[in-house]
Amino acid sequence: MAPTLKQWKERWLQALRDAHGDLPDEELLRVHEEKRRQAVADREREHQRQNT
């Protein structure tokens, strides 16, 4: 049987805890979003650098 949405969410949150430490869920999501935005910005800068 496939995992439920609740099980997927808990697995995802556990992966975030493993990556960022044992923080409250809201803080984990904030840290994850900040790191995601930084990665996107880094990729965009690298793309601009390669195309100039």
mmCIF file of the N, C-alpha and C atoms, coordinates in Angstrom:
data_MODEL
# 
_entry.id   MODEL 
# 
loop_
_atom_site.group_PDB 
_atom_site.id 
_atom_site.type_symbol 
_atom_site.label_atom_id 
_atom_site.label_alt_id 
_atom_site.label_comp_id 
_atom_site.label_asym_id 
_atom_site.label_entity_id 
_atom_site.label_seq_id 
_atom_site.pdbx_PDB_ins_code 
_atom_site.Cartn_x 
_atom_site.Cartn_y 
_atom_site.Cartn_z 
_atom_site.occupancy 
_atom_site.B_iso_or_equiv 
_atom_site.pdbx_formal_charge 
_atom_site.auth_seq_id 
_atom_site.auth_comp_id 
_atom_site.auth_asym_id 
_atom_site.auth_atom_id 
_atom_site.pdbx_PDB_model_num 
ATOM 1   N N  . MET A 1 1  ? 0.844  -1.188 0.000   1.00 0.00 ? 1  MET A N  1 
ATOM 2   C CA . MET A 1 1  ? 0.000  0.000  0.000   1.00 0.00 ? 1  MET A CA 1 
ATOM 3   C C  . MET A 1 1  ? 0.890  1.253  0.000   1.00 0.00 ? 1  MET A C  1 
ATOM 4   N N  . ALA A 1 2  ? 0.504  2.248  -0.758  1.00 0.00 ? 2  ALA A N  1 
ATOM 5   C CA . ALA A 1 2  ? 1.272  3.486  -0.869  1.00 0.00 ? 2  ALA A CA 1 
ATOM 6   C C  . ALA A 1 2  ? 1.177  4.291  0.428   1.00 0.00 ? 2  ALA A C  1 
ATOM 7   N N  . PRO A 1 3  ? 2.228  5.045  0.733   1.00 0.00 ? 3  PRO A N  1 
ATOM 8   C CA . PRO A 1 3  ? 2.184  5.892  1.930   1.00 0.00 ? 3  PRO A CA 1 
ATOM 9   C C  . PRO A 1 3  ? 1.091  6.954  1.816   1.00 0.00 ? 3  PRO A C  1 
ATOM 10  N N  . THR A 1 4  ? 0.534  7.310  2.944   1.00 0.00 ? 4  THR A N  1 
ATOM 11  C CA . THR A 1 4  ? -0.478 8.364  2.971   1.00 0.00 ? 4  THR A CA 1 
ATOM 12  C C  . THR A 1 4  ? 0.208  9.726  2.904   1.00 0.00 ? 4  THR A C  1 
ATOM 13  N N  . LEU A 1 5  ? -0.569 10.753 2.637   1.00 0.00 ? 5  LEU A N  1 
ATOM 14  C CA . LEU A 1 5  ? -0.028 12.106 2.608   1.00 0.00 ? 5  LEU A CA 1 
ATOM 15  C C  . LEU A 1 5  ? 0.616  12.454 3.952   1.00 0.00 ? 5  LEU A C  1 
ATOM 16  N N  . LYS A 1 6  ? -0.020 12.050 5.039   1.00 0.00 ? 6  LYS A N  1 
ATOM 17  C CA . LYS A 1 6  ? 0.524  12.317 6.371   1.00 0.00 ? 6  LYS A CA 1 
ATOM 18  C C  . LYS A 1 6  ? 1.885  11.636 6.541   1.00 0.00 ? 6  LYS A C  1 
ATOM 19  N N  . GLN A 1 7  ? 2.013  10.399 6.046   1.00 0.00 ? 7  GLN A N  1 
ATOM 20  C CA . GLN A 1 7  ? 3.288  9.686  6.148   1.00 0.00 ? 7  GLN A CA 1 
ATOM 21  C C  . GLN A 1 7  ? 4.367  10.370 5.303   1.00 0.00 ? 7  GLN A C  1 
ATOM 22  N N  . TRP A 1 8  ? 4.011  10.812 4.098   1.00 0.00 ? 8  TRP A N  1 
ATOM 23  C CA . TRP A 1 8  ? 4.971  11.523 3.254   1.00 0.00 ? 8  TRP A CA 1 
ATOM 24  C C  . TRP A 1 8  ? 5.431  12.811 3.934   1.00 0.00 ? 8  TRP A C  1 
ATOM 25  N N  . LYS A 1 9  ? 4.474  13.546 4.520   1.00 0.00 ? 9  LYS A N  1 
ATOM 26  C CA . LYS A 1 9  ? 4.819  14.799 5.197   1.00 0.00 ? 9  LYS A CA 1 
ATOM 27  C C  . LYS A 1 9  ? 5.777  14.531 6.347   1.00 0.00 ? 9  LYS A C  1 
ATOM 28  N N  . GLU A 1 10 ? 5.516  13.500 7.133   1.00 0.00 ? 10 GLU A N  1 
ATOM 29  C CA . GLU A 1 10 ? 6.387  13.188 8.264   1.00 0.00 ? 10 GLU A CA 1 
ATOM 30  C C  . GLU A 1 10 ? 7.779  12.774 7.785   1.00 0.00 ? 10 GLU A C  1 
ATOM 31  N N  . ARG A 1 11 ? 7.843  12.019 6.705   1.00 0.00 ? 11 ARG A N  1 
ATOM 32  C CA . ARG A 1 11 ? 9.153  11.630 6.148   1.00 0.00 ? 11 ARG A CA 1 
ATOM 33  C C  . ARG A 1 11 ? 9.921  12.853 5.679   1.00 0.00 ? 11 ARG A C  1 
ATOM 34  N N  . TRP A 1 12 ? 9.223  13.782 5.024   1.00 0.00 ? 12 TRP A N  1 
ATOM 35  C CA . TRP A 1 12 ? 9.852  14.999 4.529   1.00 0.00 ? 12 TRP A CA 1 
ATOM 36  C C  . TRP A 1 12 ? 10.358 15.846 5.697   1.00 0.00 ? 12 TRP A C  1 
ATOM 37  N N  . LEU A 1 13 ? 9.509  15.994 6.718   1.00 0.00 ? 13 LEU A N  1 
ATOM 38  C CA . LEU A 1 13 ? 9.934  16.764 7.891   1.00 0.00 ? 13 LEU A CA 1 
ATOM 39  C C  . LEU A 1 13 ? 11.123 16.095 8.574   1.00 0.00 ? 13 LEU A C  1 
ATOM 40  N N  . GLN A 1 14 ? 11.138 14.766 8.625   1.00 0.00 ? 14 GLN A N  1 
ATOM 41  C CA . GLN A 1 14 ? 12.268 14.063 9.233   1.00 0.00 ? 14 GLN A CA 1 
ATOM 42  C C  . GLN A 1 14 ? 13.541 14.298 8.424   1.00 0.00 ? 14 GLN A C  1 
ATOM 43  N N  . ALA A 1 15 ? 13.429 14.310 7.115   1.00 0.00 ? 15 ALA A N  1 
ATOM 44  C CA . ALA A 1 15 ? 14.597 14.591 6.272   1.00 0.00 ? 15 ALA A CA 1 
ATOM 45  C C  . ALA A 1 15 ? 15.109 16.008 6.525   1.00 0.00 ? 15 ALA A C  1 
ATOM 46  N N  . LEU A 1 16 ? 14.189 16.962 6.704   1.00 0.00 ? 16 LEU A N  1 
ATOM 47  C CA . LEU A 1 16 ? 14.604 18.327 7.032   1.00 0.00 ? 16 LEU A CA 1 
ATOM 48  C C  . LEU A 1 16 ? 15.282 18.372 8.394   1.00 0.00 ? 16 LEU A C  1 
ATOM 49  N N  . ARG A 1 17 ? 14.745 17.636 9.371   1.00 0.00 ? 17 ARG A N  1 
ATOM 50  C CA . ARG A 1 17 ? 15.374 17.590 10.697  1.00 0.00 ? 17 ARG A CA 1 
ATOM 51  C C  . ARG A 1 17 ? 16.785 17.013 10.592  1.00 0.00 ? 17 ARG A C  1 
ATOM 52  N N  . ASP A 1 18 ? 16.922 15.959 9.799   1.00 0.00 ? 18 ASP A N  1 
ATOM 53  C CA . ASP A 1 18 ? 18.237 15.343 9.622   1.00 0.00 ? 18 ASP A CA 1 
ATOM 54  C C  . ASP A 1 18 ? 19.222 16.324 8.993   1.00 0.00 ? 18 ASP A C  1 
ATOM 55  N N  . ALA A 1 19 ? 18.738 17.152 8.065   1.00 0.00 ? 19 ALA A N  1 
ATOM 56  C CA . ALA A 1 19 ? 19.599 18.096 7.364   1.00 0.00 ? 19 ALA A CA 1 
ATOM 57  C C  . ALA A 1 19 ? 19.890 19.356 8.169   1.00 0.00 ? 19 ALA A C  1 
ATOM 58  N N  . HIS A 1 20 ? 18.922 19.827 8.946   1.00 0.00 ? 20 HIS A N  1 
ATOM 59  C CA . HIS A 1 20 ? 19.042 21.139 9.585   1.00 0.00 ? 20 HIS A CA 1 
ATOM 60  C C  . HIS A 1 20 ? 19.030 21.103 11.108  1.00 0.00 ? 20 HIS A C  1 
ATOM 61  N N  . GLY A 1 21 ? 18.936 19.943 11.693  1.00 0.00 ? 21 GLY A N  1 
ATOM 62  C CA . GLY A 1 21 ? 18.895 19.853 13.142  1.00 0.00 ? 21 GLY A CA 1 
ATOM 63  C C  . GLY A 1 21 ? 17.472 19.753 13.652  1.00 0.00 ? 21 GLY A C  1 
ATOM 64  N N  . ASP A 1 22 ? 17.352 19.541 14.934  1.00 0.00 ? 22 ASP A N  1 
ATOM 65  C CA . ASP A 1 22 ? 16.042 19.318 15.550  1.00 0.00 ? 22 ASP A CA 1 
ATOM 66  C C  . ASP A 1 22 ? 15.413 20.656 15.929  1.00 0.00 ? 22 ASP A C  1 
ATOM 67  N N  . LEU A 1 23 ? 14.758 21.279 14.949  1.00 0.00 ? 23 LEU A N  1 
ATOM 68  C CA . LEU A 1 23 ? 14.093 22.563 15.149  1.00 0.00 ? 23 LEU A CA 1 
ATOM 69  C C  . LEU A 1 23 ? 12.586 22.356 15.122  1.00 0.00 ? 23 LEU A C  1 
ATOM 70  N N  . PRO A 1 24 ? 11.821 23.320 15.640  1.00 0.00 ? 24 PRO A N  1 
ATOM 71  C CA . PRO A 1 24 ? 10.361 23.241 15.487  1.00 0.00 ? 24 PRO A CA 1 
ATOM 72  C C  . PRO A 1 24 ? 9.993  23.214 13.999  1.00 0.00 ? 24 PRO A C  1 
ATOM 73  N N  . ASP A 1 25 ? 8.872  22.592 13.666  1.00 0.00 ? 25 ASP A N  1 
ATOM 74  C CA . ASP A 1 25 ? 8.479  22.414 12.265  1.00 0.00 ? 25 ASP A CA 1 
ATOM 75  C C  . ASP A 1 25 ? 8.460  23.730 11.492  1.00 0.00 ? 25 ASP A C  1 
ATOM 76  N N  . GLU A 1 26 ? 7.908  24.790 12.073  1.00 0.00 ? 26 GLU A N  1 
ATOM 77  C CA . GLU A 1 26 ? 7.835  26.074 11.369  1.00 0.00 ? 26 GLU A CA 1 
ATOM 78  C C  . GLU A 1 26 ? 9.227  26.612 11.066  1.00 0.00 ? 26 GLU A C  1 
ATOM 79  N N  . GLU A 1 27 ? 10.150 26.448 11.997  1.00 0.00 ? 27 GLU A N  1 
ATOM 80  C CA . GLU A 1 27 ? 11.524 26.905 11.787  1.00 0.00 ? 27 GLU A CA 1 
ATOM 81  C C  . GLU A 1 27 ? 12.210 26.059 10.715  1.00 0.00 ? 27 GLU A C  1 
ATOM 82  N N  . LEU A 1 28 ? 11.965 24.748 10.722  1.00 0.00 ? 28 LEU A N  1 
ATOM 83  C CA . LEU A 1 28 ? 12.519 23.880 9.678   1.00 0.00 ? 28 LEU A CA 1 
ATOM 84  C C  . LEU A 1 28 ? 12.066 24.341 8.302   1.00 0.00 ? 28 LEU A C  1 
ATOM 85  N N  . LEU A 1 29 ? 10.782 24.643 8.169   1.00 0.00 ? 29 LEU A N  1 
ATOM 86  C CA . LEU A 1 29 ? 10.248 25.080 6.883   1.00 0.00 ? 29 LEU A CA 1 
ATOM 87  C C  . LEU A 1 29 ? 10.850 26.415 6.463   1.00 0.00 ? 29 LEU A C  1 
ATOM 88  N N  . ARG A 1 30 ? 11.053 27.324 7.416   1.00 0.00 ? 30 ARG A N  1 
ATOM 89  C CA . ARG A 1 30 ? 11.653 28.625 7.107   1.00 0.00 ? 30 ARG A CA 1 
ATOM 90  C C  . ARG A 1 30 ? 13.093 28.448 6.631   1.00 0.00 ? 30 ARG A C  1 
ATOM 91  N N  . VAL A 1 31 ? 13.868 27.638 7.358   1.00 0.00 ? 31 VAL A N  1 
ATOM 92  C CA . VAL A 1 31 ? 15.264 27.392 6.983   1.00 0.00 ? 31 VAL A CA 1 
ATOM 93  C C  . VAL A 1 31 ? 15.332 26.741 5.602   1.00 0.00 ? 31 VAL A C  1 
ATOM 94  N N  . HIS A 1 32 ? 14.470 25.758 5.373   1.00 0.00 ? 32 HIS A N  1 
ATOM 95  C CA . HIS A 1 32 ? 14.448 25.072 4.082   1.00 0.00 ? 32 HIS A CA 1 
ATOM 96  C C  . HIS A 1 32 ? 14.143 26.052 2.950   1.00 0.00 ? 32 HIS A C  1 
ATOM 97  N N  . GLU A 1 33 ? 13.163 26.917 3.147   1.00 0.00 ? 33 GLU A N  1 
ATOM 98  C CA . GLU A 1 33 ? 12.789 27.884 2.115   1.00 0.00 ? 33 GLU A CA 1 
ATOM 99  C C  . GLU A 1 33 ? 13.926 28.872 1.858   1.00 0.00 ? 33 GLU A C  1 
ATOM 100 N N  . GLU A 1 34 ? 14.605 29.330 2.911   1.00 0.00 ? 34 GLU A N  1 
ATOM 101 C CA . GLU A 1 34 ? 15.739 30.242 2.733   1.00 0.00 ? 34 GLU A CA 1 
ATOM 102 C C  . GLU A 1 34 ? 16.839 29.577 1.913   1.00 0.00 ? 34 GLU A C  1 
ATOM 103 N N  . LYS A 1 35 ? 17.162 28.330 2.244   1.00 0.00 ? 35 LYS A N  1 
ATOM 104 C CA . LYS A 1 35 ? 18.203 27.607 1.511   1.00 0.00 ? 35 LYS A CA 1 
ATOM 105 C C  . LYS A 1 35 ? 17.779 27.352 0.068   1.00 0.00 ? 35 LYS A C  1 
ATOM 106 N N  . ARG A 1 36 ? 16.507 27.066 -0.159  1.00 0.00 ? 36 ARG A N  1 
ATOM 107 C CA . ARG A 1 36 ? 16.013 26.854 -1.522  1.00 0.00 ? 36 ARG A CA 1 
ATOM 108 C C  . ARG A 1 36 ? 16.143 28.137 -2.340  1.00 0.00 ? 36 ARG A C  1 
ATOM 109 N N  . ARG A 1 37 ? 15.745 29.262 -1.758  1.00 0.00 ? 37 ARG A N  1 
ATOM 110 C CA . ARG A 1 37 ? 15.847 30.545 -2.464  1.00 0.00 ? 37 ARG A CA 1 
ATOM 111 C C  . ARG A 1 37 ? 17.297 30.887 -2.778  1.00 0.00 ? 37 ARG A C  1 
ATOM 112 N N  . GLN A 1 38 ? 18.192 30.616 -1.832  1.00 0.00 ? 38 GLN A N  1 
ATOM 113 C CA . GLN A 1 38 ? 19.611 30.885 -2.056  1.00 0.00 ? 38 GLN A CA 1 
ATOM 114 C C  . GLN A 1 38 ? 20.152 30.018 -3.190  1.00 0.00 ? 38 GLN A C  1 
ATOM 115 N N  . ALA A 1 39 ? 19.749 28.759 -3.231  1.00 0.00 ? 39 ALA A N  1 
ATOM 116 C CA . ALA A 1 39 ? 20.202 27.859 -4.299  1.00 0.00 ? 39 ALA A CA 1 
ATOM 117 C C  . ALA A 1 39 ? 19.700 28.338 -5.658  1.00 0.00 ? 39 ALA A C  1 
ATOM 118 N N  . VAL A 1 40 ? 18.457 28.792 -5.713  1.00 0.00 ? 40 VAL A N  1 
ATOM 119 C CA . VAL A 1 40 ? 17.908 29.312 -6.971  1.00 0.00 ? 40 VAL A CA 1 
ATOM 120 C C  . VAL A 1 40 ? 18.693 30.551 -7.400  1.00 0.00 ? 40 VAL A C  1 
ATOM 121 N N  . ALA A 1 41 ? 18.956 31.453 -6.475  1.00 0.00 ? 41 ALA A N  1 
ATOM 122 C CA . ALA A 1 41 ? 19.708 32.668 -6.796  1.00 0.00 ? 41 ALA A CA 1 
ATOM 123 C C  . ALA A 1 41 ? 21.121 32.319 -7.267  1.00 0.00 ? 41 ALA A C  1 
ATOM 124 N N  . ASP A 1 42 ? 21.753 31.352 -6.619  1.00 0.00 ? 42 ASP A N  1 
ATOM 125 C CA . ASP A 1 42 ? 23.096 30.926 -7.025  1.00 0.00 ? 42 ASP A CA 1 
ATOM 126 C C  . ASP A 1 42 ? 23.087 30.368 -8.441  1.00 0.00 ? 42 ASP A C  1 
ATOM 127 N N  . ARG A 1 43 ? 22.084 29.542 -8.754  1.00 0.00 ? 43 ARG A N  1 
ATOM 128 C CA . ARG A 1 43 ? 21.983 28.978 -10.107 1.00 0.00 ? 43 ARG A CA 1 
ATOM 129 C C  . ARG A 1 43 ? 21.758 30.077 -11.142 1.00 0.00 ? 43 ARG A C  1 
ATOM 130 N N  . GLU A 1 44 ? 20.917 31.055 -10.805 1.00 0.00 ? 44 GLU A N  1 
ATOM 131 C CA . GLU A 1 44 ? 20.658 32.154 -11.737 1.00 0.00 ? 44 GLU A CA 1 
ATOM 132 C C  . GLU A 1 44 ? 21.923 32.973 -11.976 1.00 0.00 ? 44 GLU A C  1 
ATOM 133 N N  . ARG A 1 45 ? 22.692 33.249 -10.920 1.00 0.00 ? 45 ARG A N  1 
ATOM 134 C CA . ARG A 1 45 ? 23.945 33.991 -11.074 1.00 0.00 ? 45 ARG A CA 1 
ATOM 135 C C  . ARG A 1 45 ? 24.933 33.205 -11.938 1.00 0.00 ? 45 ARG A C  1 
ATOM 136 N N  . GLU A 1 46 ? 25.032 31.908 -11.707 1.00 0.00 ? 46 GLU A N  1 
ATOM 137 C CA . GLU A 1 46 ? 25.937 31.077 -12.498 1.00 0.00 ? 46 GLU A CA 1 
ATOM 138 C C  . GLU A 1 46 ? 25.495 31.057 -13.959 1.00 0.00 ? 46 GLU A C  1 
ATOM 139 N N  . HIS A 1 47 ? 24.216 30.976 -14.200 1.00 0.00 ? 47 HIS A N  1 
ATOM 140 C CA . HIS A 1 47 ? 23.690 30.993 -15.564 1.00 0.00 ? 47 HIS A CA 1 
ATOM 141 C C  . HIS A 1 47 ? 24.029 32.325 -16.239 1.00 0.00 ? 47 HIS A C  1 
ATOM 142 N N  . GLN A 1 48 ? 23.851 33.430 -15.527 1.00 0.00 ? 48 GLN A N  1 
ATOM 143 C CA . GLN A 1 48 ? 24.178 34.746 -16.074 1.00 0.00 ? 48 GLN A CA 1 
ATOM 144 C C  . GLN A 1 48 ? 25.674 34.848 -16.373 1.00 0.00 ? 48 GLN A C  1 
ATOM 145 N N  . ARG A 1 49 ? 26.492 34.330 -15.473 1.00 0.00 ? 49 ARG A N  1 
ATOM 146 C CA . ARG A 1 49 ? 27.944 34.384 -15.651 1.00 0.00 ? 49 ARG A CA 1 
ATOM 147 C C  . ARG A 1 49 ? 28.354 33.608 -16.902 1.00 0.00 ? 49 ARG A C  1 
ATOM 148 N N  . GLN A 1 50 ? 27.751 32.453 -17.116 1.00 0.00 ? 50 GLN A N  1 
ATOM 149 C CA . GLN A 1 50 ? 28.108 31.626 -18.265 1.00 0.00 ? 50 GLN A CA 1 
ATOM 150 C C  . GLN A 1 50 ? 27.621 32.222 -19.576 1.00 0.00 ? 50 GLN A C  1 
ATOM 151 N N  . ASN A 1 51 ? 26.595 33.040 -19.524 1.00 0.00 ? 51 ASN A N  1 
ATOM 152 C CA . ASN A 1 51 ? 26.019 33.598 -20.748 1.00 0.00 ? 51 ASN A CA 1 
ATOM 153 C C  . ASN A 1 51 ? 26.469 35.024 -21.039 1.00 0.00 ? 51 ASN A C  1 
ATOM 154 N N  . THR A 1 52 ? 27.504 35.491 -20.359 1.00 0.00 ? 52 THR A N  1 
ATOM 155 C CA . THR A 1 52 ? 27.998 36.849 -20.640 1.00 0.00 ? 52 THR A CA 1 
ATOM 156 C C  . THR A 1 52 ? 29.408 36.795 -21.162 1.00 0.00 ? 52 THR A C  1 
# 
